Amino acid sequence: MENNKIRDAQPKFQGIRTDGTNRYMYNQLWKLCAGSLFDLPIIGEEVYYFPQGHIEQAHLVASENDNLCQFKPIFDISSKIRCNVISIKLKVDTNTDEVYAKVSLSPFSPEFEVSIPNGNNEQNINYFTKVLTASDASTHGGFSLFKKDAIECLPLLDMSQQAPSQWIVAKDLHDHVWKFKHTFRGTPQRHLFTSGWKQFVRKKSLAVGDSVVFLRGENGESQIGIRKAAPQQSHISSSVVSKESMHHGLIATASNAINTKCVFDVLYKPKSSKFIINCDKFIDAVNKKFNIGSRFTMKFEGRDFKEIRYSGTIVKVENFSIYWKNSEWRSLQWDEAATISRPTKVSPWEIDPLIPSSNILNSDFQKKKTPARK
């Protein structure tokens, strides 16, 4: 998605059902809210499902990951399960607006076939994202738009008016309709959402650092979504459902699916570890043979949806847990300083080998240096 434009349907979104329908605008807003690093599987493809990653997602709090080492499954189950992707439904949490996917998996079968509905209503889309400032997140002010975003993503204002304004109507992922008054005013003049904005901030419990996603299709339809900066907590009390019981439940479901050759559902969240991996991608990652001393890079998402990369060195290769033998999930440990929160152990498919700069590039760089004065 370059220049904040979506020109063609992404292949992985073809045929995805959203509560029985195929809504292109909804799918694209969902994808933008999920982030570019979320690797959603494709209907019909072969994948490996890693129960350990699913269990980690159930923890929700990254600081508790170390406790996973002590979890002993009560069922004899493989560390990775080869599956076919049956269906995918894009969802959003009613309380937190956190997006997630309901992925239906079936234990691998060479005779597996699935019909993939053709995509429809595809169109060109313009969009913008913005991290909220203190003024944006205030219930007493408005939302300030960059001039470029207003021109590309909103209908043009009639600048012949003394106080140019118009009403913008946009749906969120819950199909709730929001109305914002778009004005051009102030000193210096700027584009603002005024009336209607504070109600949106209150309803979504927005704070400084959260992000807003706004997109508009060529048919004039607009949609709006949010991304919270802070991790969202589960509404299920630990006293009602213990973590151990939850973990055993996940394993029991997968074990039963294997034994009975039936379909099982997985709720897959963007900010969780990658535990549903394309088979070819998995094989390619393992064949790279990362060892102690191997240098690599890993992608993270920074502010305003921008991707950043950190490099690291592998200092240990071992099973994450003694109860899951020969598991590649989080089998690589790295030890590098970073300015963002990141796991100390990663999986081979989450990283790329660090390729040193070639001598040619170094030579070209040196040639461009300004000669020292004599």
Secondary structure, DSSP 8 states (H G I E B T S, - for coil): -GGGEE-S--GGGTT-BBTTB--HHHHHHHHHHH-TT-----TT-EEEE-HHHHHHHHH--GGGGGGGGG---SS---SSEEEEEEEEEEEE-TTT--EEEEEEEEE--TT---------S---EEEEEEE--HHHH-TTS-EEE-HHHHHHHS----TTSSS-EEEEEEE-TT--EEEEEEEEETTTTEEEE-TTHHHHHHHHT--TT-EEEEEEETTS-EEEEEE-SS----SS-TTTS-HHHHHHHHHHHHHHHHHHT--EEEEE-TTS---EEEHHHHHHHHHT---TT-EEEEEEE-GGG-EEEEEEEEEEE--S-TTSTT--TT-EEE----SS---SEE-GGGEEE-----HHHHHHHHHTS-----
